[in-house]
Each structure stands twice: as C-alpha cells, then as structure tokens.
C-alpha cells in the first residue's frame, strides 16, 4: 500500500516507521508545498498532526475520495483538557472540513513508547480502536493495524470518536514527555535511517 503520513512529530514518526517495517511504501510529509502532490498519489492518508494544525491544511491538498485516518486528539495546549467533546469530535470536525473524504478514527490511543517496544506491552499487542461510518473502510484500517502489530477493535461509527478521543487525551495528558515540538522530525528510539520504503518529503 502507498500511504502518506502527514506530521513528523512523535506519533507520526512512529507510524511512519511501523508502516514501513510492515512493507508499505510510506511518504512522511510535512505541511509544505509537496503536500498536494503526495496526497494525490496515495491511499490512505494518515493525519498525524496536532489537532490545532489541521486548519493549516485547508486548500493545500484535495482529499476527496481519500481515506483519511485521523490520529490526533483535540487536547488543549497544556494537555489539561479537550477543545471538543460530547456533541462532536476532532474526527467528525475533520470530516466536515474535508468534503468527499472517508474519515476513520484510529491509532489515537497509542503512546510513542509503544512504537519503541514493537507495539507490545508485556509481550501482548497494544489495542487500537477503529471507528468509521463505512464498514469496508473500518475493515481495511483494522487490517492495516494488525499488519503493524496492533490488536484492532471495531468501534463502529465515527461518532464513537467522541468516546475514543477522551481516552487518548487521558493517556497523553498523563505523561507529556513523548510529545515533541511541532516541526521536529523524529522522536523515540527508531532507526536513524529511513526504511527502504519510507520517503521523507
């Protein structure tokens, strides 16, 4: 699969590395002039930027017809709470802003340290919840999660992201040491050189 990961912070770097290790051709993209060209050539697109940076992508690429995996949780800058909740979610807001894209919520509860340990805790695979309105898309992303070593859990429609994002926020809010400043390329103890199937753009 040819996949774009938008966002090179800690979680984006972890996903890029894990997907490359699973044999996928991965494009690690910053929020730059190459975004539109890269997005047009891949499927799916993983949105791993902080939620506050999503607005910066407006008009920079055409996501119509793409599967867009929304990883970020809408946490406040000091990680003390959520910017959204109860009646909507970051994933639902991203769907409303990206007309024609099929949005999936997944990978938002995975700590960067989990990538460093092969996505296992005490030898057992880490779970990830996958929510989307389209069942076939959920199955595709669940298969992708299993390929990189996770235990996927079907979380049914995208509206359930309202429950999944507070879980992710509570995990990340409990320890911010894994969060790096926007614009940093890599975090975590991943190989310094890209995978053979990883392209840095």
PEQUIKA-V587793 format. One record per residue. RES is the residue in one letter. PHI is phi in radians with two decimals (999 if undefined). OMEGA is omega in whole degrees, 0 to 359 (none if undefined). Layout:
((RES	PHI	OMEGA) (RES	PHI	OMEGA))
//
This chain:
((X	999	177) (X	-1.74	191) (X	-2.19	172) (X	-1.86	172) (X	-2.00	179) (X	-1.60	183) (X	2.06	183) (X	-1.95	176) (X	-1.31	191) (X	-1.00	183) (X	-1.22	177) (X	-1.04	178) (X	-1.13	179) (X	-1.10	179) (X	-1.15	178) (X	-1.03	181) (X	-1.12	183) (X	-1.15	180) (X	-1.15	176) (X	-1.13	178) (X	-1.10	180) (X	-1.44	174) (X	1.70	179) (X	-1.47	175) (X	-1.51	190) (X	-2.02	175) (X	-1.90	178) (X	-1.58	191) (X	-2.02	168) (X	-1.54	179) (X	-1.55	188) (X	-2.33	186) (X	-1.21	180) (X	-1.52	187) (X	-1.03	184) (X	-1.06	181) (X	-1.12	181) (X	-1.18	181) (X	-1.07	182) (X	-1.17	186) (X	-1.87	187) (X	-2.22	173) (X	-2.90	5) (X	-1.58	174) (X	-2.01	178) (X	-1.77	180) (X	-1.69	185) (X	-2.01	175) (X	-1.40	168) (X	-1.01	183) (X	-1.01	181) (X	-1.11	181) (X	-1.63	183) (X	-1.05	181) (X	-1.06	180) (X	-1.15	183) (X	-1.48	184) (X	-0.99	177) (X	1.38	183) (X	-1.61	179) (X	-2.77	178) (X	-1.74	182) (X	-1.69	180) (X	-1.04	180) (X	1.41	182) (X	-1.65	167) (X	-1.52	184) (X	-2.02	181) (X	-1.60	183) (X	-1.60	184) (X	-1.68	191) (X	-1.19	172) (X	-1.83	185) (X	-1.41	182) (X	-1.38	175) (X	-1.26	184) (X	-1.06	181) (X	-1.68	178) (X	1.06	182) (X	-1.62	182) (X	-3.08	182) (X	-1.90	174) (X	-1.36	182) (X	-2.31	175) (X	2.93	175) (X	1.26	185) (X	-1.77	178) (X	-2.74	181) (X	-2.59	176) (X	-1.05	182) (X	-1.09	180) (X	-1.20	177) (X	-1.17	177) (X	-1.10	178) (X	-1.08	181) (X	-1.17	181) (X	-1.56	184) (X	-2.09	184) (X	-1.03	177) (X	1.59	178) (X	-1.55	172) (X	-1.70	187) (X	-1.70	179) (X	-2.17	172) (X	-1.72	180) (X	-2.84	174) (X	1.17	186) (X	-1.42	179) (X	-1.87	183) (X	-1.69	177) (X	-1.32	179) (X	-1.05	179) (X	-1.08	178) (X	-1.15	177) (X	-1.17	180) (X	-1.18	181) (X	-1.87	177) (X	1.26	180) (X	1.04	177) (X	-2.30	172) (X	-2.23	184) (X	0.92	176) (X	1.43	182) (X	-1.88	181) (X	-1.14	177) (X	-1.29	178) (X	-1.46	169) (X	-2.33	179) (X	-1.59	182) (X	-2.20	181) (X	-2.11	176) (X	-2.85	180) (X	-1.32	182) (X	-1.66	185) (X	-1.11	181) (X	-1.10	178) (X	-1.16	177) (X	-1.01	181) (X	-1.12	179) (X	-1.10	182) (X	-1.24	175) (X	-1.08	177) (X	-1.11	178) (X	-1.08	178) (X	-1.08	179) (X	-1.14	180) (X	-1.09	181) (X	-1.60	173) (X	1.83	179) (X	-1.55	173) (X	-1.81	184) (X	-1.32	178) (X	-2.18	181) (X	-1.25	182) (X	-1.86	174) (X	1.10	192) (X	-1.21	184) (X	-1.08	179) (X	-1.01	179) (X	-1.24	171) (X	-1.03	177) (X	-1.09	177) (X	-1.61	183) (X	-1.28	183) (X	-1.17	174) (X	-1.08	176) (X	-1.12	179) (X	-1.08	180) (X	-1.13	180) (X	-1.20	177) (X	-1.17	183) (X	-1.26	179) (X	-1.23	181) (X	-1.34	181) (X	-2.75	182) (X	-1.55	183) (X	-1.17	181) (X	-1.55	184) (X	-1.65	180) (X	-1.89	182) (X	-1.15	177) (X	-0.95	179) (X	1.73	177) (X	-1.23	186) (X	-1.43	186) (X	-2.35	172) (X	-2.35	180) (X	1.57	183) (X	-1.61	176) (X	-1.69	177) (X	-0.98	181) (X	-1.23	180) (X	-1.66	180) (X	-1.13	170) (X	-1.13	178) (X	-1.01	183) (X	-1.81	181) (X	-1.90	180) (X	-2.06	179) (X	-1.70	183) (X	-2.12	none))
//
